[in-house]
Amino acid sequence: MILQNFMLGPSSLVGFDKNVVYIYLGMFLMGGTLVFAMVPTLAEIIEILTALNKYDPLQINDMSVSIFNSMYSLSNLVAPIAGGVLYYYFGYEWTCNILAFAAFLFASLFYVTMMINKSGKK
């Protein structure tokens, strides 16, 4: 997701020229890689709620789906507004760069927390 945001710009920070081919490739990568980010999310929510042992096991799937759908809907509301504000103040290329840096930050945070959780379970 980091590379696709740099390609959507196309970002001069990583040496991409202003070429429509980079934009098309970035959009193709976005559609292809978003699936891999969305599918395991619901399973992770179910696993986390099950590990808490606070909820009825018969209701965990329903709760997981409701959490997933509500956060997905909230992001559909907030993301265009945030993207519009970024575009207004920074322009298209820098909006894509900011999103690439945010994706890198979130991915790094995710992997660090996963490593901490794995080392704590041993």
PyMOL commands that place a pseudoatom at each C-alpha (Angstrom):
pseudoatom trace, name=CA, resn=MET, resi=1, chain=A, elem=C, hetatm=0, pos=[0.000, 0.000, 0.000]
pseudoatom trace, name=CA, resn=ILE, resi=2, chain=A, elem=C, hetatm=0, pos=[2.985, 2.251, 0.415]
pseudoatom trace, name=CA, resn=LEU, resi=3, chain=A, elem=C, hetatm=0, pos=[4.223, 1.798, -3.144]
pseudoatom trace, name=CA, resn=GLN, resi=4, chain=A, elem=C, hetatm=0, pos=[0.760, 2.325, -4.612]
pseudoatom trace, name=CA, resn=ASN, resi=5, chain=A, elem=C, hetatm=0, pos=[0.403, 5.708, -2.893]
pseudoatom trace, name=CA, resn=PHE, resi=6, chain=A, elem=C, hetatm=0, pos=[3.770, 6.829, -4.227]
pseudoatom trace, name=CA, resn=MET, resi=7, chain=A, elem=C, hetatm=0, pos=[2.715, 5.661, -7.694]
pseudoatom trace, name=CA, resn=LEU, resi=8, chain=A, elem=C, hetatm=0, pos=[-0.644, 7.431, -7.536]
pseudoatom trace, name=CA, resn=GLY, resi=9, chain=A, elem=C, hetatm=0, pos=[1.078, 10.813, -7.074]
pseudoatom trace, name=CA, resn=PRO, resi=10, chain=A, elem=C, hetatm=0, pos=[3.329, 10.015, -8.967]
pseudoatom trace, name=CA, resn=SER, resi=11, chain=A, elem=C, hetatm=0, pos=[5.783, 10.990, -6.278]
pseudoatom trace, name=CA, resn=SER, resi=12, chain=A, elem=C, hetatm=0, pos=[8.965, 12.814, -7.150]
pseudoatom trace, name=CA, resn=LEU, resi=13, chain=A, elem=C, hetatm=0, pos=[10.329, 11.782, -3.714]
pseudoatom trace, name=CA, resn=VAL, resi=14, chain=A, elem=C, hetatm=0, pos=[10.994, 8.272, -4.997]
pseudoatom trace, name=CA, resn=GLY, resi=15, chain=A, elem=C, hetatm=0, pos=[11.869, 9.298, -8.550]
pseudoatom trace, name=CA, resn=PHE, resi=16, chain=A, elem=C, hetatm=0, pos=[8.607, 8.675, -10.413]
pseudoatom trace, name=CA, resn=ASP, resi=17, chain=A, elem=C, hetatm=0, pos=[8.065, 10.953, -13.417]
pseudoatom trace, name=CA, resn=LYS, resi=18, chain=A, elem=C, hetatm=0, pos=[4.719, 12.604, -14.094]
pseudoatom trace, name=CA, resn=ASN, resi=19, chain=A, elem=C, hetatm=0, pos=[3.346, 9.750, -16.182]
pseudoatom trace, name=CA, resn=VAL, resi=20, chain=A, elem=C, hetatm=0, pos=[-0.172, 8.362, -16.356]
pseudoatom trace, name=CA, resn=VAL, resi=21, chain=A, elem=C, hetatm=0, pos=[1.212, 4.801, -16.442]
pseudoatom trace, name=CA, resn=TYR, resi=22, chain=A, elem=C, hetatm=0, pos=[2.329, 5.149, -12.813]
pseudoatom trace, name=CA, resn=ILE, resi=23, chain=A, elem=C, hetatm=0, pos=[-1.160, 6.308, -11.829]
pseudoatom trace, name=CA, resn=TYR, resi=24, chain=A, elem=C, hetatm=0, pos=[-2.774, 3.313, -13.564]
pseudoatom trace, name=CA, resn=LEU, resi=25, chain=A, elem=C, hetatm=0, pos=[-0.309, 0.898, -11.947]
pseudoatom trace, name=CA, resn=GLY, resi=26, chain=A, elem=C, hetatm=0, pos=[-0.919, 2.503, -8.561]
pseudoatom trace, name=CA, resn=MET, resi=27, chain=A, elem=C, hetatm=0, pos=[-4.680, 2.111, -8.939]
pseudoatom trace, name=CA, resn=PHE, resi=28, chain=A, elem=C, hetatm=0, pos=[-4.236, -1.506, -10.032]
pseudoatom trace, name=CA, resn=LEU, resi=29, chain=A, elem=C, hetatm=0, pos=[-2.061, -2.214, -6.994]
pseudoatom trace, name=CA, resn=MET, resi=30, chain=A, elem=C, hetatm=0, pos=[-4.555, -0.473, -4.723]
pseudoatom trace, name=CA, resn=GLY, resi=31, chain=A, elem=C, hetatm=0, pos=[-7.418, -2.666, -5.877]
pseudoatom trace, name=CA, resn=GLY, resi=32, chain=A, elem=C, hetatm=0, pos=[-5.309, -5.812, -5.754]
pseudoatom trace, name=CA, resn=THR, resi=33, chain=A, elem=C, hetatm=0, pos=[-3.760, -5.279, -2.336]
pseudoatom trace, name=CA, resn=LEU, resi=34, chain=A, elem=C, hetatm=0, pos=[-6.756, -3.854, -0.481]
pseudoatom trace, name=CA, resn=VAL, resi=35, chain=A, elem=C, hetatm=0, pos=[-8.353, -7.295, -0.594]
pseudoatom trace, name=CA, resn=PHE, resi=36, chain=A, elem=C, hetatm=0, pos=[-5.467, -8.705, 1.430]
pseudoatom trace, name=CA, resn=ALA, resi=37, chain=A, elem=C, hetatm=0, pos=[-5.928, -6.005, 4.050]
pseudoatom trace, name=CA, resn=MET, resi=38, chain=A, elem=C, hetatm=0, pos=[-9.703, -6.367, 4.350]
pseudoatom trace, name=CA, resn=VAL, resi=39, chain=A, elem=C, hetatm=0, pos=[-10.191, -10.146, 4.459]
pseudoatom trace, name=CA, resn=PRO, resi=40, chain=A, elem=C, hetatm=0, pos=[-8.157, -11.037, 7.580]
pseudoatom trace, name=CA, resn=THR, resi=41, chain=A, elem=C, hetatm=0, pos=[-9.479, -8.097, 9.576]
pseudoatom trace, name=CA, resn=LEU, resi=42, chain=A, elem=C, hetatm=0, pos=[-12.742, -9.786, 10.528]
pseudoatom trace, name=CA, resn=ALA, resi=43, chain=A, elem=C, hetatm=0, pos=[-10.940, -12.951, 11.632]
pseudoatom trace, name=CA, resn=GLU, resi=44, chain=A, elem=C, hetatm=0, pos=[-8.616, -10.850, 13.816]
pseudoatom trace, name=CA, resn=ILE, resi=45, chain=A, elem=C, hetatm=0, pos=[-11.566, -9.131, 15.492]
pseudoatom trace, name=CA, resn=ILE, resi=46, chain=A, elem=C, hetatm=0, pos=[-13.153, -12.529, 16.216]
pseudoatom trace, name=CA, resn=GLU, resi=47, chain=A, elem=C, hetatm=0, pos=[-9.874, -13.834, 17.641]
pseudoatom trace, name=CA, resn=ILE, resi=48, chain=A, elem=C, hetatm=0, pos=[-9.416, -10.796, 19.893]
pseudoatom trace, name=CA, resn=LEU, resi=49, chain=A, elem=C, hetatm=0, pos=[-12.977, -10.915, 21.226]
pseudoatom trace, name=CA, resn=THR, resi=50, chain=A, elem=C, hetatm=0, pos=[-12.690, -14.661, 21.858]
pseudoatom trace, name=CA, resn=ALA, resi=51, chain=A, elem=C, hetatm=0, pos=[-9.424, -14.208, 23.769]
pseudoatom trace, name=CA, resn=LEU, resi=52, chain=A, elem=C, hetatm=0, pos=[-11.029, -11.635, 26.086]
pseudoatom trace, name=CA, resn=ASN, resi=53, chain=A, elem=C, hetatm=0, pos=[-13.434, -14.295, 27.493]
pseudoatom trace, name=CA, resn=LYS, resi=54, chain=A, elem=C, hetatm=0, pos=[-15.905, -11.525, 28.342]
pseudoatom trace, name=CA, resn=TYR, resi=55, chain=A, elem=C, hetatm=0, pos=[-18.592, -12.214, 25.762]
pseudoatom trace, name=CA, resn=ASP, resi=56, chain=A, elem=C, hetatm=0, pos=[-20.978, -15.012, 24.972]
pseudoatom trace, name=CA, resn=PRO, resi=57, chain=A, elem=C, hetatm=0, pos=[-19.293, -17.262, 22.370]
pseudoatom trace, name=CA, resn=LEU, resi=58, chain=A, elem=C, hetatm=0, pos=[-22.528, -17.420, 20.384]
pseudoatom trace, name=CA, resn=GLN, resi=59, chain=A, elem=C, hetatm=0, pos=[-22.572, -13.622, 19.996]
pseudoatom trace, name=CA, resn=ILE, resi=60, chain=A, elem=C, hetatm=0, pos=[-18.911, -13.030, 19.147]
pseudoatom trace, name=CA, resn=ASN, resi=61, chain=A, elem=C, hetatm=0, pos=[-19.394, -13.410, 15.386]
pseudoatom trace, name=CA, resn=ASP, resi=62, chain=A, elem=C, hetatm=0, pos=[-22.308, -10.964, 15.433]
pseudoatom trace, name=CA, resn=MET, resi=63, chain=A, elem=C, hetatm=0, pos=[-20.314, -8.473, 17.492]
pseudoatom trace, name=CA, resn=SER, resi=64, chain=A, elem=C, hetatm=0, pos=[-17.305, -8.842, 15.194]
pseudoatom trace, name=CA, resn=VAL, resi=65, chain=A, elem=C, hetatm=0, pos=[-19.341, -8.176, 12.075]
pseudoatom trace, name=CA, resn=SER, resi=66, chain=A, elem=C, hetatm=0, pos=[-20.982, -5.141, 13.668]
pseudoatom trace, name=CA, resn=ILE, resi=67, chain=A, elem=C, hetatm=0, pos=[-17.623, -3.699, 14.765]
pseudoatom trace, name=CA, resn=PHE, resi=68, chain=A, elem=C, hetatm=0, pos=[-16.132, -4.340, 11.319]
pseudoatom trace, name=CA, resn=ASN, resi=69, chain=A, elem=C, hetatm=0, pos=[-19.063, -2.781, 9.437]
pseudoatom trace, name=CA, resn=SER, resi=70, chain=A, elem=C, hetatm=0, pos=[-19.347, 0.231, 11.719]
pseudoatom trace, name=CA, resn=MET, resi=71, chain=A, elem=C, hetatm=0, pos=[-15.626, 1.041, 11.398]
pseudoatom trace, name=CA, resn=TYR, resi=72, chain=A, elem=C, hetatm=0, pos=[-15.785, 0.490, 7.638]
pseudoatom trace, name=CA, resn=SER, resi=73, chain=A, elem=C, hetatm=0, pos=[-18.757, 2.860, 7.388]
pseudoatom trace, name=CA, resn=LEU, resi=74, chain=A, elem=C, hetatm=0, pos=[-17.071, 5.426, 9.609]
pseudoatom trace, name=CA, resn=SER, resi=75, chain=A, elem=C, hetatm=0, pos=[-13.976, 5.353, 7.418]
pseudoatom trace, name=CA, resn=ASN, resi=76, chain=A, elem=C, hetatm=0, pos=[-16.167, 5.844, 4.342]
pseudoatom trace, name=CA, resn=LEU, resi=77, chain=A, elem=C, hetatm=0, pos=[-17.429, 9.022, 5.981]
pseudoatom trace, name=CA, resn=VAL, resi=78, chain=A, elem=C, hetatm=0, pos=[-14.149, 10.387, 7.362]
pseudoatom trace, name=CA, resn=ALA, resi=79, chain=A, elem=C, hetatm=0, pos=[-11.692, 9.442, 4.592]
pseudoatom trace, name=CA, resn=PRO, resi=80, chain=A, elem=C, hetatm=0, pos=[-13.107, 11.656, 1.800]
pseudoatom trace, name=CA, resn=ILE, resi=81, chain=A, elem=C, hetatm=0, pos=[-13.278, 14.628, 4.157]
pseudoatom trace, name=CA, resn=ALA, resi=82, chain=A, elem=C, hetatm=0, pos=[-9.705, 14.099, 5.369]
pseudoatom trace, name=CA, resn=GLY, resi=83, chain=A, elem=C, hetatm=0, pos=[-8.506, 13.518, 1.802]
pseudoatom trace, name=CA, resn=GLY, resi=84, chain=A, elem=C, hetatm=0, pos=[-10.199, 16.708, 0.644]
pseudoatom trace, name=CA, resn=VAL, resi=85, chain=A, elem=C, hetatm=0, pos=[-8.594, 18.737, 3.424]
pseudoatom trace, name=CA, resn=LEU, resi=86, chain=A, elem=C, hetatm=0, pos=[-5.151, 17.276, 2.631]
pseudoatom trace, name=CA, resn=TYR, resi=87, chain=A, elem=C, hetatm=0, pos=[-5.639, 17.956, -1.073]
pseudoatom trace, name=CA, resn=TYR, resi=88, chain=A, elem=C, hetatm=0, pos=[-6.752, 21.530, -0.408]
pseudoatom trace, name=CA, resn=TYR, resi=89, chain=A, elem=C, hetatm=0, pos=[-3.691, 22.353, 1.703]
pseudoatom trace, name=CA, resn=PHE, resi=90, chain=A, elem=C, hetatm=0, pos=[-0.965, 20.181, 0.126]
pseudoatom trace, name=CA, resn=GLY, resi=91, chain=A, elem=C, hetatm=0, pos=[-2.047, 19.272, -3.417]
pseudoatom trace, name=CA, resn=TYR, resi=92, chain=A, elem=C, hetatm=0, pos=[-2.487, 15.873, -5.016]
pseudoatom trace, name=CA, resn=GLU, resi=93, chain=A, elem=C, hetatm=0, pos=[1.116, 14.629, -5.052]
pseudoatom trace, name=CA, resn=TRP, resi=94, chain=A, elem=C, hetatm=0, pos=[1.771, 15.516, -1.422]
pseudoatom trace, name=CA, resn=THR, resi=95, chain=A, elem=C, hetatm=0, pos=[-1.565, 14.027, -0.350]
pseudoatom trace, name=CA, resn=CYS, resi=96, chain=A, elem=C, hetatm=0, pos=[-0.433, 10.724, -1.873]
pseudoatom trace, name=CA, resn=ASN, resi=97, chain=A, elem=C, hetatm=0, pos=[2.967, 11.089, -0.163]
pseudoatom trace, name=CA, resn=ILE, resi=98, chain=A, elem=C, hetatm=0, pos=[1.315, 11.743, 3.208]
pseudoatom trace, name=CA, resn=LEU, resi=99, chain=A, elem=C, hetatm=0, pos=[-0.890, 8.667, 2.761]
pseudoatom trace, name=CA, resn=ALA, resi=100, chain=A, elem=C, hetatm=0, pos=[2.171, 6.575, 1.871]
pseudoatom trace, name=CA, resn=PHE, resi=101, chain=A, elem=C, hetatm=0, pos=[3.984, 7.734, 5.011]
pseudoatom trace, name=CA, resn=ALA, resi=102, chain=A, elem=C, hetatm=0, pos=[0.863, 7.044, 7.096]
pseudoatom trace, name=CA, resn=ALA, resi=103, chain=A, elem=C, hetatm=0, pos=[0.613, 3.532, 5.599]
pseudoatom trace, name=CA, resn=PHE, resi=104, chain=A, elem=C, hetatm=0, pos=[4.272, 2.940, 6.465]
pseudoatom trace, name=CA, resn=LEU, resi=105, chain=A, elem=C, hetatm=0, pos=[3.719, 4.178, 10.007]
pseudoatom trace, name=CA, resn=PHE, resi=106, chain=A, elem=C, hetatm=0, pos=[0.647, 1.982, 10.541]
pseudoatom trace, name=CA, resn=ALA, resi=107, chain=A, elem=C, hetatm=0, pos=[2.328, -1.078, 9.002]
pseudoatom trace, name=CA, resn=SER, resi=108, chain=A, elem=C, hetatm=0, pos=[5.379, -0.578, 11.208]
pseudoatom trace, name=CA, resn=LEU, resi=109, chain=A, elem=C, hetatm=0, pos=[3.202, -0.161, 14.288]
pseudoatom trace, name=CA, resn=PHE, resi=110, chain=A, elem=C, hetatm=0, pos=[1.236, -3.289, 13.384]
pseudoatom trace, name=CA, resn=TYR, resi=111, chain=A, elem=C, hetatm=0, pos=[4.362, -5.434, 12.971]
pseudoatom trace, name=CA, resn=VAL, resi=112, chain=A, elem=C, hetatm=0, pos=[5.939, -4.119, 16.167]
pseudoatom trace, name=CA, resn=THR, resi=113, chain=A, elem=C, hetatm=0, pos=[2.811, -4.909, 18.182]
pseudoatom trace, name=CA, resn=MET, resi=114, chain=A, elem=C, hetatm=0, pos=[2.572, -8.356, 16.589]
pseudoatom trace, name=CA, resn=MET, resi=115, chain=A, elem=C, hetatm=0, pos=[6.191, -9.090, 17.519]
pseudoatom trace, name=CA, resn=ILE, resi=116, chain=A, elem=C, hetatm=0, pos=[5.616, -7.881, 21.075]
pseudoatom trace, name=CA, resn=ASN, resi=117, chain=A, elem=C, hetatm=0, pos=[2.526, -10.099, 21.377]
pseudoatom trace, name=CA, resn=LYS, resi=118, chain=A, elem=C, hetatm=0, pos=[4.377, -13.143, 19.997]
pseudoatom trace, name=CA, resn=SER, resi=119, chain=A, elem=C, hetatm=0, pos=[7.338, -12.662, 22.323]
pseudoatom trace, name=CA, resn=GLY, resi=120, chain=A, elem=C, hetatm=0, pos=[4.996, -12.247, 25.314]
pseudoatom trace, name=CA, resn=LYS, resi=121, chain=A, elem=C, hetatm=0, pos=[3.154, -15.538, 24.590]
pseudoatom trace, name=CA, resn=LYS, resi=122, chain=A, elem=C, hetatm=0, pos=[6.273, -17.735, 24.739]
for i in range(1, 122): cmd.bond("trace and resi %d" % i, "trace and resi %d" % (i + 1))
show_as sticks, trace
zoom trace
